Amino acid sequence: MSPEVELKQPIDLRTLPADNRKAGRRNRSRSWMVLAVAVTVVGGVLASGIWSRVKARKTLSEETAQVALSAVSVVSPTRTGPAEEIILPGNVQPFITSPIYARTSGYLKKWYFDIGTHVKQGQLLAVIDSPEVDQQLQQARSNLLTAKANLELARITKDRYLGLLKTNAVSQQDADNAVGTYNANKAIVEADQAAVDQYSALVSFEKVYAPFDGVITARNTDIGDLISAGSNSGPKTDLFHMAQPGTLRVYVNVPEQYSQLTKVGMSADLALAEFPGRKFQGKLVRTADAITVTTRTLLIEIDVPNPTGTLLTGSYAEVHLAVPGQASTLLIPVNALIFRSQGLQVGVVRDGKAILTPVTAGHDFGNQLEIVSGLKPNDQVIINPPDSIVTGQPVEIVQATLPGDIK
C-alpha cells in the first residue's frame, strides 16, 4: 500500500507517542480559545450596536419632548393702589371770555389796543363815528324843548282856568279842557325825554369800553370799517375778543364708569407738552350732574390759578385725576388677554402646564386692564399667548423677548 493511502486512515492518538498526544491537546485548546474570542468580539459588536440604538432613541425622545414644550413669557399681576390715576384730555379756557360788539352802527374812527394787550375794566378800546345817531339825538332834544314849551303854556292856561272857575268866570268845560291839554303835553314831554335818553345812549355806544380786566385775543376790524350794531338782525362782526386768563377753566369729559368716583373738591394736575416734567395743580369745582347721551361721559370743570399768565387759553392739556380705587383688583398687560367663544380668558402657568382661566375685566387703562376676578396675585400670567394654546399644554417659561412683551 502506498503512503498516500495510509495517511487517509484515521489516527488513534492513544497509539501515538506521548509528545504527539500533548501537541493534539494544545491544538484543541487553541481552537476553543480562538472560538471564544471570536464569540466575545461578535457579542461586543452586537451589544455596542444595540446600546447605540437605545441611546439614540432615548436622546430622540428627550429632544422630541423638549421641542413639544411651548416657550412662553410670563408676568405677575400688579395690585391697584387705594387711588387710581386716570389721564384724560382737557380743554383750557379762560375764566371769562367775551366778544365785544358795537351797540351802534357807523364807521370805525379809531382803535387803541391790539391783540395781546392787557387792559383794565372801563378802558376805551375804540371810537365809532355815527353822524346819523348824532343828528337823531339833536332832533330829539329839539322836540323835547318844543314839548316843554307847550307844557309850560298848558300849565299856565290850566292854572288860570282853575282860578277863574272859582269865581264862575269860566265854565267847567273850559277848565276841564285846559287840564286835559296840560296832561297831554306832559305825556309828550315824557315821550320826547325818553327819545333823548335813547339817542344819548346810542351816542355813548360810539365809544367801546373794556367790560372787565383781561387781555385782547382778537381784533377783527380796522379804521374805516363799516360797523353794524350787535342788536341788528344783519351780519355782524365782533370788534374785539377779550379773555380773562387769571384763572383758567379746564373742561374734561369723564367716562361714565368713573362718574360716581368724581366728586367736587378733588385735586387735579395738568400736564402740557410745552412744559415737560411740570405739573399745574387745579381743583374740581363743579360737574354737570348728568351723563351726555352721545358720548356717555360726565362733563366736569377744573379751575387752575394762572396769576402770571403762564398757561395760554385754548391749550390742550392732560388732566391727571386720582380717583378712589379698590385694593383687591389686579392689573395685567392687555397683550395677555385671550378672546375666544368661551369669553375673556388669560393663560397662567401652573406645574409646568398652561391653564386657561376666565376673568372679569374692570377699567381699561390703555396698555393695562383691571381684572376684578379670576386671578390671584401670585399667578404667572402668559403674555402674547399663542393662538393654539389649550388648557393642560406643557409649556416652558423663557425670558420675554417678543415686541410688546413686558419684562
ABEGO torsion letter per residue (X at the ends): XBAAAAAABBBBAAABBAAAAAAAAAAAAAAAAAAAAAAAAAAAAAAAAAAAAAAAAAAAAAAAAAAABBBBBBBBBBBBBABBBBBBBBBBBBABBBBBBBABBEBBABBABBBGBBBBBGBBABBBBBAAAAAAAAAAAAAAAAAAAAAAAAAAAAAAAAAAAAAGABBAAAAAAAAAAAAAAAAAAAAAAAAAAAAAAAAAAABBBBABBBBBABBABBBGBBBBBAABABBBBBABBBBBAABBBBBBBBBAAAAAABBBGBBBBBBBAABBGBBBBBBBABBAGBBBAAAGBBBBBBBBBBAAGABBBGBBBBBBBBBBBBAABBBBBAAABBBBAAEBBBBBBBGGBBBBBBBBBBBBAGABBBBABGBBAABBBBBGBBAABBBGBBBBBBBBABBGBBX
